[in-house]
């Protein structure tokens, strides 16, 4: 497995940006310096993440999402070099 991340990744299997082999390892997202555990999709170059908007569902039964903009840093959970945030 590689230790580099794609520019865009989604946990939704219907998305063209879904990569099942990469998602086998636990991935964490550091967004604006804080770790987030509810990220549905991210884009590093554009600087945004998508998170579920409460318990609201769209008409197809999928969670409604909100796009948040900021600094996105993906890391592998449990990797010693990436476990501590940089200050």
FIMAR-590231 format. One record per atom (N, C-alpha, C): residue in one letter; atom name; y, x, z. Coordinates in nm, 4 decimals, always signed. Each point is the difference from the previous one (the first is absolute). Layout:
res=A, atom=CA, c2=Y, c1=X, c3=Z
...
END
This chain:
res=X, atom=N, c2=-0.1187, c1=+0.0826, c3=+0.0000
res=X, atom=CA, c2=+0.1187, c1=-0.0826, c3=+0.0000
res=X, atom=C, c2=+0.1248, c1=+0.0868, c3=+0.0000
res=X, atom=N, c2=+0.1028, c1=-0.0523, c3=-0.0541
res=X, atom=CA, c2=+0.1258, c1=+0.0732, c3=-0.0080
res=X, atom=C, c2=+0.0894, c1=-0.0367, c3=+0.1187
res=X, atom=N, c2=+0.0895, c1=+0.0909, c3=+0.0354
res=X, atom=CA, c2=+0.0924, c1=-0.0252, c3=+0.1103
res=X, atom=C, c2=+0.1383, c1=-0.0390, c3=-0.0481
res=X, atom=N, c2=+0.0129, c1=-0.0342, c3=-0.1268
res=X, atom=CA, c2=+0.1286, c1=-0.0457, c3=-0.0512
res=X, atom=C, c2=-0.0038, c1=-0.1515, c3=-0.0173
res=X, atom=N, c2=+0.1157, c1=-0.0600, c3=+0.0109
res=X, atom=CA, c2=+0.0104, c1=-0.1447, c3=-0.0091
res=X, atom=C, c2=+0.0623, c1=-0.0396, c3=-0.1330
res=X, atom=N, c2=-0.0410, c1=-0.1153, c3=-0.0552
res=X, atom=CA, c2=+0.0685, c1=-0.0485, c3=-0.1199
res=X, atom=C, c2=+0.1399, c1=-0.0473, c3=+0.0360
res=X, atom=N, c2=+0.0853, c1=-0.0109, c3=-0.1003
res=X, atom=CA, c2=+0.1363, c1=-0.0454, c3=+0.0237
res=X, atom=C, c2=+0.0015, c1=-0.1432, c3=+0.0528
res=X, atom=N, c2=-0.0945, c1=-0.0809, c3=-0.0445
res=X, atom=CA, c2=-0.0050, c1=-0.1404, c3=+0.0405
res=X, atom=C, c2=-0.1436, c1=-0.0368, c3=+0.0327
res=X, atom=N, c2=-0.0210, c1=-0.0721, c3=+0.1095
res=X, atom=CA, c2=-0.1335, c1=-0.0384, c3=+0.0437
res=X, atom=C, c2=+0.0053, c1=-0.1371, c3=+0.0637
res=X, atom=N, c2=-0.1022, c1=-0.0816, c3=-0.0274
res=X, atom=CA, c2=-0.0080, c1=-0.1352, c3=+0.0540
res=X, atom=C, c2=-0.1370, c1=-0.0229, c3=+0.0622
res=X, atom=N, c2=-0.0055, c1=-0.0805, c3=+0.1061
res=X, atom=CA, c2=-0.1280, c1=-0.0340, c3=+0.0613
res=X, atom=C, c2=-0.0625, c1=-0.1236, c3=-0.0641
res=X, atom=N, c2=+0.0747, c1=-0.0695, c3=-0.0851
res=X, atom=CA, c2=-0.0491, c1=-0.1201, c3=-0.0672
res=X, atom=C, c2=-0.0889, c1=+0.0396, c3=-0.1182
res=X, atom=N, c2=-0.1283, c1=-0.0397, c3=+0.0001
res=X, atom=CA, c2=-0.0896, c1=+0.0387, c3=-0.1095
res=X, atom=C, c2=+0.0402, c1=-0.0560, c3=-0.1359
res=X, atom=N, c2=+0.0819, c1=-0.1028, c3=-0.0057
res=X, atom=CA, c2=+0.0440, c1=-0.0573, c3=-0.1276
res=X, atom=C, c2=+0.1152, c1=+0.0787, c3=-0.0612
res=X, atom=N, c2=+0.0599, c1=+0.0900, c3=+0.0754
res=X, atom=CA, c2=+0.1152, c1=+0.0766, c3=-0.0472
res=X, atom=C, c2=-0.0442, c1=+0.1142, c3=-0.0920
res=X, atom=N, c2=+0.0802, c1=+0.0313, c3=-0.1021
res=X, atom=CA, c2=-0.0325, c1=+0.1161, c3=-0.0840
res=X, atom=C, c2=+0.0196, c1=+0.1323, c3=+0.0742
res=X, atom=N, c2=+0.0633, c1=-0.0013, c3=+0.1162
res=X, atom=CA, c2=+0.0251, c1=+0.1203, c3=+0.0777
res=X, atom=C, c2=-0.1001, c1=+0.0175, c3=+0.1144
res=X, atom=N, c2=-0.1087, c1=-0.0768, c3=-0.0018
res=X, atom=CA, c2=-0.1048, c1=+0.0093, c3=+0.1017
res=X, atom=C, c2=-0.0932, c1=+0.1154, c3=-0.0353
res=X, atom=N, c2=-0.0320, c1=+0.0853, c3=+0.0978
res=X, atom=CA, c2=-0.0923, c1=+0.1118, c3=-0.0186
res=X, atom=C, c2=-0.1000, c1=-0.0038, c3=+0.1153
res=X, atom=N, c2=-0.1166, c1=-0.0601, c3=-0.0243
res=X, atom=CA, c2=-0.0998, c1=-0.0193, c3=+0.1045
res=X, atom=C, c2=-0.0524, c1=+0.1322, c3=+0.0551
res=X, atom=N, c2=-0.0172, c1=+0.1004, c3=-0.0855
res=X, atom=CA, c2=-0.0533, c1=+0.1275, c3=+0.0480
res=X, atom=C, c2=+0.0975, c1=+0.0694, c3=+0.0950
res=X, atom=N, c2=+0.1293, c1=-0.0114, c3=-0.0250
res=X, atom=CA, c2=+0.0993, c1=+0.0593, c3=+0.0887
res=X, atom=C, c2=+0.0111, c1=-0.0776, c3=+0.1307
res=X, atom=N, c2=-0.0162, c1=-0.1313, c3=-0.0062
res=X, atom=CA, c2=+0.0140, c1=-0.0837, c3=+0.1190
res=X, atom=C, c2=-0.1204, c1=+0.0071, c3=+0.0922
res=X, atom=N, c2=-0.1059, c1=+0.0729, c3=-0.0382
res=X, atom=CA, c2=-0.1146, c1=+0.0173, c3=+0.0890
res=X, atom=C, c2=+0.0390, c1=+0.0813, c3=+0.1231
res=X, atom=N, c2=+0.0946, c1=+0.0914, c3=-0.0163
res=X, atom=CA, c2=+0.0516, c1=+0.0761, c3=+0.1136
res=X, atom=C, c2=+0.1145, c1=-0.0777, c3=+0.0633
res=X, atom=N, c2=+0.0136, c1=+0.0051, c3=+0.1325
res=X, atom=CA, c2=+0.1120, c1=-0.0724, c3=+0.0628
res=X, atom=C, c2=+0.1333, c1=+0.0663, c3=-0.0336
res=X, atom=N, c2=+0.0921, c1=-0.0809, c3=-0.0505
res=X, atom=CA, c2=+0.1318, c1=+0.0481, c3=-0.0409
res=X, atom=C, c2=+0.1057, c1=-0.0621, c3=+0.0900
res=X, atom=N, c2=+0.0926, c1=+0.0808, c3=+0.0434
res=X, atom=CA, c2=+0.1132, c1=-0.0473, c3=+0.0781
res=X, atom=C, c2=+0.1269, c1=+0.0151, c3=-0.0817
res=X, atom=N, c2=+0.0989, c1=-0.0804, c3=+0.0325
res=X, atom=CA, c2=+0.1290, c1=+0.0070, c3=-0.0687
res=X, atom=C, c2=+0.1078, c1=+0.0220, c3=+0.1053
res=X, atom=N, c2=+0.0799, c1=+0.1025, c3=-0.0205
res=X, atom=CA, c2=+0.1161, c1=+0.0242, c3=+0.0833
res=X, atom=C, c2=+0.1199, c1=-0.0487, c3=-0.0795
res=X, atom=N, c2=+0.0655, c1=-0.1051, c3=+0.0506
res=X, atom=CA, c2=+0.1127, c1=-0.0625, c3=-0.0693
res=X, atom=C, c2=+0.1240, c1=+0.0172, c3=+0.0859
res=X, atom=N, c2=+0.0986, c1=+0.0716, c3=-0.0539
res=X, atom=CA, c2=+0.1234, c1=+0.0299, c3=+0.0735
res=X, atom=C, c2=-0.0284, c1=+0.0639, c3=+0.1362
res=X, atom=N, c2=-0.1010, c1=+0.0880, c3=+0.0038
res=X, atom=CA, c2=-0.0312, c1=+0.0726, c3=+0.1220
res=X, atom=C, c2=-0.0937, c1=-0.0700, c3=+0.0967
res=X, atom=N, c2=-0.0374, c1=-0.1245, c3=-0.0266
res=X, atom=CA, c2=-0.0905, c1=-0.0749, c3=+0.0886
res=X, atom=C, c2=-0.1298, c1=-0.0307, c3=-0.0730
res=X, atom=N, c2=-0.1113, c1=+0.0075, c3=+0.0708
res=X, atom=CA, c2=-0.1282, c1=-0.0336, c3=-0.0601
res=X, atom=C, c2=-0.0139, c1=-0.1512, c3=-0.0115
res=X, atom=N, c2=-0.0447, c1=-0.0448, c3=-0.1174
res=X, atom=CA, c2=-0.0213, c1=-0.1433, c3=-0.0255
res=X, atom=C, c2=-0.1477, c1=-0.0215, c3=-0.0270
res=X, atom=N, c2=-0.0547, c1=-0.1078, c3=+0.0533
res=X, atom=CA, c2=-0.1418, c1=-0.0305, c3=-0.0178
res=X, atom=C, c2=-0.0211, c1=-0.1295, c3=-0.0787
res=X, atom=N, c2=+0.1086, c1=-0.0601, c3=-0.0499
res=X, atom=CA, c2=-0.0094, c1=-0.1281, c3=-0.0688
res=X, atom=C, c2=+0.0435, c1=+0.0076, c3=-0.1461
res=X, atom=N, c2=-0.0085, c1=+0.1172, c3=-0.0607
res=X, atom=CA, c2=+0.0487, c1=+0.0205, c3=-0.1372
res=X, atom=C, c2=-0.1032, c1=-0.0508, c3=-0.1004
res=X, atom=N, c2=+0.0429, c1=-0.0858, c3=-0.0914
res=X, atom=CA, c2=-0.0855, c1=-0.0530, c3=-0.1060
res=X, atom=C, c2=+0.0061, c1=+0.0869, c3=-0.1253
res=X, atom=N, c2=+0.1169, c1=+0.0566, c3=-0.0286
res=X, atom=CA, c2=+0.0215, c1=+0.0806, c3=-0.1201
res=X, atom=C, c2=+0.1182, c1=+0.0928, c3=+0.0257
res=X, atom=N, c2=-0.0012, c1=+0.1172, c3=-0.0655
res=X, atom=CA, c2=+0.1131, c1=+0.0905, c3=+0.0139
res=X, atom=C, c2=+0.0306, c1=+0.0673, c3=-0.1328
res=X, atom=N, c2=+0.1228, c1=+0.0509, c3=-0.0131
res=X, atom=CA, c2=+0.0411, c1=+0.0800, c3=-0.1140
res=X, atom=C, c2=+0.0875, c1=+0.1130, c3=+0.0544
res=X, atom=N, c2=-0.0457, c1=+0.1239, c3=-0.0188
res=X, atom=CA, c2=+0.0713, c1=+0.1149, c3=+0.0549
res=X, atom=C, c2=+0.1286, c1=+0.0273, c3=-0.0775
res=X, atom=N, c2=-0.0073, c1=+0.0031, c3=-0.1341
res=X, atom=CA, c2=+0.1165, c1=+0.0376, c3=-0.0805
res=X, atom=C, c2=+0.1145, c1=-0.1006, c3=+0.0109
res=X, atom=N, c2=-0.0324, c1=-0.1286, c3=+0.0103
res=X, atom=CA, c2=+0.1044, c1=-0.1021, c3=+0.0113
res=X, atom=C, c2=+0.0392, c1=-0.0244, c3=+0.1457
res=X, atom=N, c2=-0.0791, c1=+0.0490, c3=+0.0955
res=X, atom=CA, c2=+0.0341, c1=-0.0102, c3=+0.1415
res=X, atom=C, c2=-0.0096, c1=-0.1399, c3=+0.0571
res=X, atom=N, c2=-0.1156, c1=-0.0660, c3=-0.0150
res=X, atom=CA, c2=-0.0168, c1=-0.1327, c3=+0.0582
res=X, atom=C, c2=-0.1448, c1=-0.0232, c3=+0.0424
res=X, atom=N, c2=-0.0164, c1=-0.0967, c3=+0.0918
res=X, atom=CA, c2=-0.1316, c1=-0.0477, c3=+0.0407
res=X, atom=C, c2=+0.0020, c1=-0.1521, c3=-0.0043
res=X, atom=N, c2=-0.1165, c1=-0.0603, c3=-0.0119
res=X, atom=CA, c2=-0.0133, c1=-0.1451, c3=+0.0100
res=X, atom=C, c2=-0.0829, c1=-0.0315, c3=+0.1238
res=X, atom=N, c2=+0.0506, c1=-0.0910, c3=+0.0822
res=X, atom=CA, c2=-0.0697, c1=-0.0439, c3=+0.1202
res=X, atom=C, c2=-0.0073, c1=-0.1519, c3=+0.0000
res=X, atom=N, c2=-0.0989, c1=-0.0543, c3=+0.0698
res=X, atom=CA, c2=-0.0160, c1=-0.1443, c3=+0.0091
res=X, atom=C, c2=+0.1178, c1=-0.0611, c3=+0.0752
res=X, atom=N, c2=+0.0454, c1=-0.1147, c3=-0.0475
res=X, atom=CA, c2=+0.1123, c1=-0.0713, c3=+0.0621
res=X, atom=C, c2=-0.0543, c1=-0.1052, c3=+0.0954
res=X, atom=N, c2=-0.0368, c1=+0.0423, c3=+0.1185
res=X, atom=CA, c2=-0.0548, c1=-0.0930, c3=+0.0991
res=X, atom=C, c2=-0.1349, c1=-0.0534, c3=-0.0443
res=X, atom=N, c2=-0.0216, c1=-0.1297, c3=+0.0231
res=X, atom=CA, c2=-0.1266, c1=-0.0615, c3=-0.0393
res=X, atom=C, c2=+0.0149, c1=-0.0872, c3=-0.1239
res=X, atom=N, c2=+0.1122, c1=+0.0094, c3=-0.0664
res=X, atom=CA, c2=+0.0269, c1=-0.0823, c3=-0.1183
res=X, atom=C, c2=-0.0916, c1=+0.0386, c3=-0.1159
res=X, atom=N, c2=-0.0453, c1=-0.1005, c3=-0.0751
res=X, atom=CA, c2=-0.0858, c1=+0.0209, c3=-0.1159
res=X, atom=C, c2=+0.0673, c1=-0.0557, c3=-0.1242
res=X, atom=N, c2=-0.0280, c1=+0.0619, c3=-0.1156
res=X, atom=CA, c2=+0.0518, c1=-0.0552, c3=-0.1239
res=X, atom=C, c2=-0.0922, c1=-0.1116, c3=-0.0474
res=X, atom=N, c2=+0.0282, c1=-0.0571, c3=-0.1136
res=X, atom=CA, c2=-0.0772, c1=-0.1160, c3=-0.0465
res=X, atom=C, c2=-0.1430, c1=+0.0357, c3=-0.0409
res=X, atom=N, c2=-0.0294, c1=+0.1274, c3=-0.0143
res=X, atom=CA, c2=-0.1364, c1=+0.0433, c3=-0.0321
res=X, atom=C, c2=-0.0774, c1=+0.0429, c3=+0.1242
res=X, atom=N, c2=+0.0623, c1=-0.0112, c3=+0.1171
res=X, atom=CA, c2=-0.0664, c1=+0.0326, c3=+0.1256
res=X, atom=C, c2=+0.0104, c1=+0.1451, c3=+0.0408
res=X, atom=N, c2=+0.0797, c1=+0.0781, c3=-0.0718
res=X, atom=CA, c2=+0.0205, c1=+0.1406, c3=+0.0351
res=X, atom=C, c2=+0.1205, c1=+0.0122, c3=+0.0923
res=X, atom=N, c2=+0.0022, c1=+0.1008, c3=+0.0855
res=X, atom=CA, c2=+0.1152, c1=+0.0163, c3=+0.0900
res=X, atom=C, c2=+0.1285, c1=+0.0271, c3=-0.0770
res=X, atom=N, c2=+0.1087, c1=-0.0612, c3=+0.0441
res=X, atom=CA, c2=+0.1318, c1=+0.0297, c3=-0.0556
res=X, atom=C, c2=+0.0398, c1=+0.1378, c3=+0.0499
res=X, atom=N, c2=+0.0630, c1=+0.0782, c3=-0.0856
res=X, atom=CA, c2=+0.0392, c1=+0.1348, c3=+0.0391
res=X, atom=C, c2=+0.1497, c1=+0.0190, c3=-0.0145
res=X, atom=N, c2=+0.0498, c1=+0.0991, c3=+0.0740
res=X, atom=CA, c2=+0.1405, c1=+0.0372, c3=-0.0024
res=X, atom=C, c2=+0.0068, c1=+0.1476, c3=-0.0366
res=X, atom=N, c2=+0.0943, c1=+0.0359, c3=-0.0861
res=X, atom=CA, c2=+0.0192, c1=+0.1395, c3=-0.0394
res=X, atom=C, c2=+0.1067, c1=+0.0621, c3=+0.0899
res=X, atom=N, c2=-0.0367, c1=+0.1103, c3=+0.0658
res=X, atom=CA, c2=+0.0925, c1=+0.0740, c3=+0.0849
res=X, atom=C, c2=+0.0271, c1=+0.1348, c3=-0.0637
res=X, atom=N, c2=+0.1255, c1=+0.0419, c3=-0.0046
res=X, atom=CA, c2=+0.0369, c1=+0.1268, c3=-0.0636
res=X, atom=C, c2=+0.0287, c1=+0.1060, c3=+0.1055
res=X, atom=N, c2=-0.0445, c1=+0.1229, c3=-0.0323
res=X, atom=CA, c2=+0.0224, c1=+0.1121, c3=+0.0906
res=X, atom=C, c2=-0.0880, c1=+0.1170, c3=-0.0394
res=X, atom=N, c2=-0.0107, c1=+0.0971, c3=+0.0874
res=X, atom=CA, c2=-0.0807, c1=+0.1198, c3=-0.0255
res=X, atom=C, c2=-0.1471, c1=-0.0300, c3=+0.0277
res=X, atom=N, c2=-0.0872, c1=+0.0267, c3=-0.0977
res=X, atom=CA, c2=-0.1431, c1=-0.0282, c3=+0.0100
res=X, atom=C, c2=-0.0769, c1=+0.1310, c3=+0.0008
res=X, atom=N, c2=-0.0847, c1=+0.0197, c3=+0.1030
res=X, atom=CA, c2=-0.0823, c1=+0.1199, c3=+0.0108
res=X, atom=C, c2=-0.1438, c1=-0.0412, c3=+0.0315
res=X, atom=N, c2=-0.0897, c1=+0.0006, c3=-0.0975
res=X, atom=CA, c2=-0.1403, c1=-0.0305, c3=+0.0295
res=X, atom=C, c2=-0.0704, c1=+0.1223, c3=+0.0588
res=X, atom=N, c2=-0.0998, c1=-0.0241, c3=+0.0842
res=X, atom=CA, c2=-0.0803, c1=+0.1075, c3=+0.0573
res=X, atom=C, c2=-0.1389, c1=-0.0530, c3=+0.0315
res=X, atom=N, c2=-0.0953, c1=+0.0906, c3=+0.0079
res=X, atom=CA, c2=-0.1350, c1=-0.0378, c3=+0.0382
res=X, atom=C, c2=-0.0087, c1=-0.0029, c3=+0.1514
res=X, atom=N, c2=-0.0483, c1=-0.1094, c3=+0.0562
res=X, atom=CA, c2=-0.0135, c1=-0.0151, c3=+0.1442
res=X, atom=C, c2=-0.1116, c1=+0.0927, c3=+0.0472
res=X, atom=N, c2=+0.0277, c1=+0.0746, c3=+0.1056
res=X, atom=CA, c2=-0.0979, c1=+0.0915, c3=+0.0544
res=X, atom=C, c2=+0.0133, c1=+0.1415, c3=-0.0508
res=X, atom=N, c2=+0.0818, c1=+0.0227, c3=-0.1018
res=X, atom=CA, c2=+0.0238, c1=+0.1357, c3=-0.0486
res=X, atom=C, c2=+0.0920, c1=+0.0705, c3=+0.0987
res=X, atom=N, c2=-0.0412, c1=+0.1151, c3=+0.0491
res=X, atom=CA, c2=+0.0748, c1=+0.0703, c3=+0.1045
res=X, atom=C, c2=+0.1393, c1=+0.0393, c3=-0.0462
res=X, atom=N, c2=+0.0154, c1=+0.0393, c3=-0.1253
res=X, atom=CA, c2=+0.1314, c1=+0.0453, c3=-0.0463
res=X, atom=C, c2=+0.0987, c1=-0.1136, c3=-0.0176
res=X, atom=N, c2=-0.0462, c1=-0.1234, c3=-0.0216
res=X, atom=CA, c2=+0.0901, c1=-0.1123, c3=-0.0236
res=X, atom=C, c2=+0.0075, c1=-0.0972, c3=+0.1165
res=X, atom=N, c2=-0.0682, c1=+0.0284, c3=+0.1105
res=X, atom=CA, c2=-0.0064, c1=-0.0952, c3=+0.1096
res=X, atom=C, c2=+0.1310, c1=-0.0061, c3=+0.0781
res=X, atom=N, c2=+0.0746, c1=+0.1076, c3=+0.0027
res=X, atom=CA, c2=+0.1245, c1=-0.0002, c3=+0.0765
res=X, atom=C, c2=+0.1184, c1=-0.0187, c3=-0.0931
res=X, atom=N, c2=+0.0929, c1=-0.0877, c3=+0.0351
res=X, atom=CA, c2=+0.1162, c1=-0.0199, c3=-0.0862
res=X, atom=C, c2=+0.0896, c1=+0.1227, c3=+0.0022
res=X, atom=N, c2=+0.0641, c1=+0.0255, c3=-0.1143
res=X, atom=CA, c2=+0.0905, c1=+0.1129, c3=-0.0093
res=X, atom=C, c2=+0.1392, c1=-0.0440, c3=+0.0416
res=X, atom=N, c2=+0.0671, c1=+0.0857, c3=+0.0752
res=X, atom=CA, c2=+0.1360, c1=-0.0338, c3=+0.0462
res=X, atom=C, c2=+0.0996, c1=+0.1001, c3=-0.0488
END
